[in-house]
Amino acid sequence: MKNKNRISSLFIFTYFIIVCGIALFPFFAIIMAGFKPTADLMRYGVDLSIKLDQFTLDNFKTLFSTRTGEVYFHWYKNSLIISFFYTCFSLLFSSLVGYGFGVYDFKGKNSLFVLVLIVMMLPVEILILPLYKMIISVGLIDTFTGVIAPFAVAPIAIFFFRQFAAGLPRELMDAGRIDGCSEYGLYFRIMMPLMLPAFGAMAILQGMRSWNDLLWPLIVLRTDLNFTLPIGLTALISPYEDNLDVLISGSIMTIVPMILLFLFFQRYFVAGLTAGGIKG
């Protein structure tokens, strides 16, 4: 029995090593390319060999010292602003809706929740045309508000917060009502602190979604200086201009905010996903 457990543990450990290796391979390749001369990249492609004598910081110097680099950091700032406000609004509005579904009983609750599930399962491409017409009609084309507003309430986040809120102790709500707390006070002063694991997990997922989003910002934003990083980096790929040095070093820099976001919320991440999956 003991040998069987050891073989099982060895198999699981080997499996995770292989999966981690496959997942981390693109990051390793782009980081290796970022520290090698652009001429070698053009001539030999991405070489995964580690030759310390060939490593150079020229790609990053170009990023920080050229006009293209200045525009890149403008795109970087735009992505930070959009991702920050998108994540904050998404967490606030989606948690309120999910909390309502999770702890209150009202007529039509199940039907409304089914509608949320249907919207969650629809591919976003189906919604692009009506959303685009709506954005034009209210004059939000080429604005950050136009990028953020249509997705400020996320069905997947509503579903997640609903599952988490359904497992919260109702006795605390009753005690709060006896003490004269309003329904909004119950949420913000009593229940929201209990939902921190759910907020931490969704902050990472929604932040990553907004940071990496290409399609919707590409449709809404028109001016070069309003571009986000995914659009800007895509625009650097041109048959008439060699921007490979900025493209590679800039791609490496895009990883930094997501690493910081994960490190900041990591203690809530696993707890939030686990609790959201087993409660309700």
N, C-alpha and C positions, 0 to 999 in steps of 0.2 A: 504493500500500500504506500509505504514511504517512497520507494523507488518510482512508483507511478506518479505521485505528486511532484517529485523532482523533474521527471520527464515532462509533465504538463507545464510546470513553471518554466523550464528551459524552452519549451516550444513557444509559450506566450512571450517570453523575453526576446527570443529570436524574431518572432513576428513583429513586435513593436520596434525593434532595431531596424528591420527592413523597411517598415512603413515610415519611420522617422527619416531614414536615409533618402527614401524617394521624395518625401515632402520637403526636405531641406536642400535637395540637390539644386533646384533653380536658384535659391538664395546663395549657395556656395559658388555657383557658376557666375552670377552677376557680380558678386563681391570680388572674385578673382579677376574678372574682366575690368572692374573699376580701378584696379591698381596696376594695370599694365598699359604700355604705350598704345595710343590709338592706331599708329601705323601697323603694329603687330596684330591688332584686332582686325584691321582691314585685310591684312595679308593672310593671317592664319585662322581667323575666326576665334571663338572662345576656346582658349587653351587652359585645361584644368591643372596643368603641372604647376607645382609651387617652386618658383625660382626667385629667391629673395633678391638677388642682384639685379633682376629686371623690374622689380616693383618700383612704381613711381606715383607721386601725388599730382602729376600734371593735370589729370582729368578734373580733380577737385579744385586746383588752382584756376583752371579755365572757368569752372562753374562760378567761382567767387569773384572773378576779375573781368568778365566780358559783359557786353550788352545783353547777349542771350541769357547769361546767368542772372542779370538783374530782372529780366522778364520772368525767368523761372521762379525767382523768389516772390515775385508778385503773384504768380499762380499759386505758389505755396501758401501765401497769406490768404488768398481767396478760399482755398480748400480748407484751411484751418477754421476760418470764419463760418463757412457753410456747414462743415461737419459739427462744429461746436453747437450752433443754434439748432441744427436739425436734430442732433442727439438730445439736447435739452427739451425741445418741444415734443419730440417723439416720446420721451420717457414720461413727461408730465401728462400729456393728453391721453396717451395709451394706457398709462397706469390708472388714471381716473376712470376710463371706460372699463378696463379689465376689473378694477376693484368693484365697480357697480355691478358687473355681471357676476362677480364672485361672491358678494356678501348680501346683496339685496334680492328680494323676490318681487317681481312686478309682472303685470300682464304683458304677454308677448315676448318675454325674456328669451325663451328658447328659440323662437322664430328669428329674433334679431341676431342672436348668436350664430345661428345657421347662416345668416347673410354675411356675417363677419368671416366665417369659415370659407364660404364660397369666394368672397373677394380675396382671401388669403391664397386660395388655390389657383386664381386666375394669373396667367403670365402677365407681367407688367406691360409687355408690348401691346396687349389688347387695349390697355387704358391710355396709351400714349396719345392717340388722335383726339379723343374727347378732352383729355387734360390740356392738350396743346391749344385747342379752340377756346377753352375756358381761360387759360392764361392770357391769350391774345385779347379776349373780350374785356378782361379787367385791367389791361395795360401793364402786365407784369413781365412781358417778354424782355430778355436781356437784363434781368435783375436777380439778385440773390434770393429775394422773397419768392420769385417765381420758381426757383429751384427747390426751396425748402417747403413752401406751403402745401403743395399737393400730397406730400408724403409725411406731413407732420404727425399724422395719426397712422400707425402701422398695424395692420391686422395681425401679423405674427406676434407683435409685442402685446396687443390686446389679449390674444389667446394665452400667452405666457403669464401675464399678470393675473388673468382670471384664474388660471390653475393655481397660482401661488396664493392669491387672496382667498380662495375657497377653503384653504387649510388654516386660515388665521382664527384664533379663538374669538368667538362671538361674545363671550362673557366680558371681554374688555370693552367692547362697544356698549354693552348694556350698562356697565359701570360708568363709562363716560357720559352716557345720556342721563343717568341718575345725578351725576355731578353738574349737569347743565351744559354739557359740551354740545355744540352744533354738529350737524353731519359733516360739514367741511372740516370742523375742528377735530372730529374723530379721525378723519383721514390724515390730515397734516400733522397732528400732534401725537396720535396714538398708533395708528396702523402703518403709516409710512415708515417710521423707524423699524418696524418689524419686517418691512419688505425690502430692506437694504440689499440682501443677497440677490433678489430679483432685479433691483435697479443696477447692481454691479454687473451682473451677467448681460443684461440687455444694453447697458452702456457700451460694452465691448462690441457686441454684435451690431448694434445700430451705428456706432461710430465707424466700424470697418465698412459697413454697407455704404455709408455716405462718402467716406474717404475714397473708396474704390469705384464709385458710380461714374459711369461714362455716358450712357445713352441719354438720360434725361437732361443733365447739364449741357450736353452737346446740342440738344434740340432747343433749349431755352436761351442759352448764352450766345451772343453774336459778336461782341467786341473782344478783341484780342486780350486786353488787360483785364477783362472779366472772366477769362477762362479759369477752369480749375486744373489741378495737376494732371489728371488723366487726359484731358483734352489737349493741354499744352504739350505734354510729352508725345502724344500721338502726332501733333502738328510738327514736331521736330524731325519726324521721319519724312524725308523728302529726297527725291532723286536728283534735285538741283543743288543741294546744300549738305555739307558734311557736318552733322551735329552729333556724331557718335560719342564724343568725349562728354559733352553735356548730358546727352541722353542716358548714358550708363551711370555716371556719377550722380545725376539727378534722380535716377530710379533707386539708387541705394539710399539716398536721403529720404525718400518717401517712406521707408520702412520705420524710421525713427519714431514718428508720432504714435504708430500702432503698437510699437514695443512699449513705449511709455504708458499708453492707455492700458495695455494688458498688465503691466507691472503694478499700476495704481489700483486696478480693480481685481487682481487675480485672486485675492483671498475670498472675494464674494462669488467668483465665477463658477467654480465647481459646486459650491453649496447652493447657489441660485438655480443652476440647471437641474441638480438632483432633486431639490425640493419642488420645483415647478413640474417635474416629471412624475412625482409620486403622489402629490396631493390633489384634492378635488374629487 
